[in-house]
């Protein structure tokens, strides 16, 4: 038992000495951890967002749902976010992205389950109480619609064409 303890202690000292000499912890692949390694395509965002769902509905349609900090909800940030998600998900040809800005829009969590929906139900009376946006990519055509403010219906949404 003492021999095992000494071996473990020696390994810890060797690793610690490597950190002290280089200032970096070794990674699991034997190289020292580099915060920029493996991040050639990283896109820095100056706002917070969270991908809630990314589902391949069929061989032609991918559906993504995003939660976006409402303070960051503006046309420029939406363009940046949609551009990133479109390039990160080049296939299939069809892509739909929904942006939510309030937890009430997300519904209850269902771990390990795909998104669900119920047909023939009355519309949500609070559907337009929040900022929201929807992006569509169908072939070469890309565009999104968003609410410039809360509590307006879709007739007042702004449409932005990226590629027509």
N, C-alpha and C positions, 0 to 999 in steps of 0.2 A: 504494500500500500504506500509505503514511504517512497519507493522508487517511482511509482506512478505520479505522486505529488511532485517530486523533484523534476521529472520529465516535463510535466505540465507547466511548472514554474519556469523552467529553462526556455520552453517555447514562448511563453508570455514575455519573458525578458528579451528574447531575440526579436520578436515582433515589435515590442516597445522600443527597442534600440533602433530598429529600422524606421519607425515613426519619428523618433527624436532626431535621427540623422537627416531625414528628408522632409519631415513635416507632413507626410502623407501616409495614410493607412494603406496596406496592400489590399488590392481587390481580390475577388474570388478567382479571377483568371490568372493570377500570378503577377500582374502588373500593378503599379501603384495607382491609386484612384486619381483620376483626372476629372475635375468637374465639367470640363468641356468635351471630354471624349464621348463619342457616340451621340453627339448632339449637333451634327452638321446641319440638320434641317430644322433646328429649334426656332420657333417664332416667339419673340418676347411680346408679352401683352402687358399693358399698363393698367389693366382692369381684371377683375375676377370673374371667372365663369367655370361652370362644372358641366361635364357631359353626363346626363342622366341615363340616356338610352342610346344604343347604336345597334340597330337590328336590320338584317338583310331580310326584307319581306318576301322577295322573290328574286329570281335571277336578273330582274330588270330594275328593282326599286330597293334603295336603302333608306331607312328612316332614322333620324337622329333627333333627340330632344336635349335641349341645353337649358340650364338655369344661369341667367346672367344677372350680375349685380345691377339693380335698377339705376344706381347712380351712373353707371357706364352705358346706359341705353341711349345711343344716338346713332345716326346714320353712318358716320365714319367708323365707329367701333363694330357695328353690324357688318359693314363691308369687309373689314379686316377679319372678323371671326368667320364669316361665310366663306371668304376666299381661302382661309387656312383649312377649314373643314372640307371644302370641296377638293382641294389639292391632296389632303391627307386621305380622302376616300374617293379615288379616281374612278372606281367601278363599284357598282354597275353604272350604266348611263343615267339612270334616274336617281335623283337624290332629293329628299325633302328634309328640311331642318326646321323644327319648331323651337322658338325661344320663349321661355317663361321668365318672369321677373318677380314672382311672388310665390311663396311656398303653397298657398292655397290653390294654385293652378296645377300642382303636381299630383294631387290625389294621394291616397294611401300607398305606402310601399308594399311591394309583393316580392320578397327575395326569391331569386332563382326563377322568376317567371317573366315571360315576355310581356310587352305592353298589352293592355286589354281594353276593350271598348264594348259598349252596350248600344244596340240599335233600338230604334223606335222609342226613345226616351225623350221627355221634354228637354228643350235647350236649357243650359245652365243660366239662371238669371244674372249671374255675376261674371259671365263670360268676358265682358268688355270692361270690367273694373280695373284691369291691370294693363301695363305696357306689354305688348306682344309683337312678335315678328314671325314670319314664315318665309323660308327660302325654298325655291324650286330649281332644279336642274333637270332638264329634259332634252337630251341630245346636246346640241350646241347652245340651246337657249337657257340662260340663267337670269333669274330675277328674284327680288324679294319684296314683300309688303310689310309695312310696320305701322304701328299706331304712334303718332307724334305725341300723344298724351293719353292718359287713362280716361276711362268712362266715355269713349266714343265708339260708334259701331264701324264695321268694315267699310262703309261708304266713305268714311273720312280718312282711311288709311292711305299712306303714301306708297307708291310703287316705284322701285328703283330697278332699272334694267342694267344688268352687267354685260350680257351678250344676248343679242336678239337673233 
